[in-house]
Amino acid sequence: MRDLHLIVDRSLGVRAGVENALREAIRTLPPGTRLPSSRALAIDLGVARNTVAEAYSQLVQEGYLTGDRGAGTRTATSPQRPAERPATTTEPAVVHDLRPGRPDVSNFPVAAWNSATRRVLNTRPREALQYDDARGPAYAREVLAGYLSRARGVRAEPDQIVLCNGARQAVSLLARAAAAQGTKSFAYERPGQPAVPAQLERAGLELRPVEVDHHGAVVGQLGDAGGVVLTPAHQFPTGVSLAPKRRTEVLEWAREAGAIVLEDDYDGEFRYDRQPIGALQGLAPDVVAYAGSASKTLAPGLRLGWLVLPPRLVEPVVEEKTWDDRHSDTLTQMTLAALIESGAYDRHVRASRLRYRRRRDELIRALGNYRTSGIAAGLQVVVDLTGRDEDAVLRTLAEHEVVTFGMSHFGAGLPPALVVGYGAPAQHAWGRTLTALVDGLASAHL
């Protein structure tokens, strides 16, 4: 039996008001749901029991309810019951998902995660379940600081870390904090993550697009911007790395201009054909804010992200975080910390790196003579479409149930190309997805 929250419009008359309120409520309930007894509902609504009984009887006659002796009053399962609205989803079903920036969540380390969760609940239940510091629980920040230092070369004290809901919130928090501190404009890579300029603009910042070439973001275009969002280790979506000379130049620019560099290290753990490129933040923690997440290594649905901040920005970002949501899910953050402490996180990352490298190699072989780039790291490959109609190619791929993005998705006026992500398909479906991609490209006469 379910409680019902009914809004009774008594201006229609008490009985008619109860009937209308019940009709609206029934539309939201699954067929066969047992309703409160007429006595219980009458007490809840402050009306006579006969009023509810008569309303139930009327709705049984109309086909909304059934009333069998001994079984109570239930929502009808008969064809007379008004049709329910179809369920809506945020995204349509995709057969062959080759959109970039998406990991294979079917390989999520369920057993290790459950074990880490139990360990946290058994050893630190109050810390995991109570209100906490806006930066996140101290235990999680301490463990994460150690991991980022050894795995990505980040120089961080736990007090400089703010745990947040994924890298997207990290960008938003820093942008708003910078604007509150008097920053007027922010630069961003073009092409780049489409959400970034929108977040900067929502923070009230003037936008300064910066081009990307074969050496990464063109640092010389930063001018008098008050900050810049970069993906220096593996530019998204082109896959190039910020050249050593430009790494030095952007740090010099930031110091001279009093600006801030936000380093989005969105897939720093996945390197295949070279030594990992350390975080830019490790060279200049006073002017670089480092953003990372577990969206690629574990799953985006966890909403696990973090910021490592220069000391001067910690308090402003914490204030923004406090107003946003007080703090993020502490149990999930502490579970990640326990996973790292146990060594299970590193094992999972290594296994994922090997699996994605095999996929990358199979994809490159399947593409044959197609010109590709950005293949040394990450979860996407850029396929050159020079002289081709990008939209026409995407339509042909869609006919083969393949969904991916063209370079135009990341900025208007860019050279035609496909940005093919190879992370999302489950392992058992990878072969079929690869075949569908190749067949689609052949149909597009590529």
Order of alpha helices (4+ residues) and beta strands (2+ residues): alpha-alpha-alpha-beta-beta-beta-alpha-alpha-alpha-beta-alpha-beta-alpha-beta-beta-beta-alpha-beta-beta-beta-alpha-alpha-alpha-beta-beta-alpha-beta-beta-beta-alpha
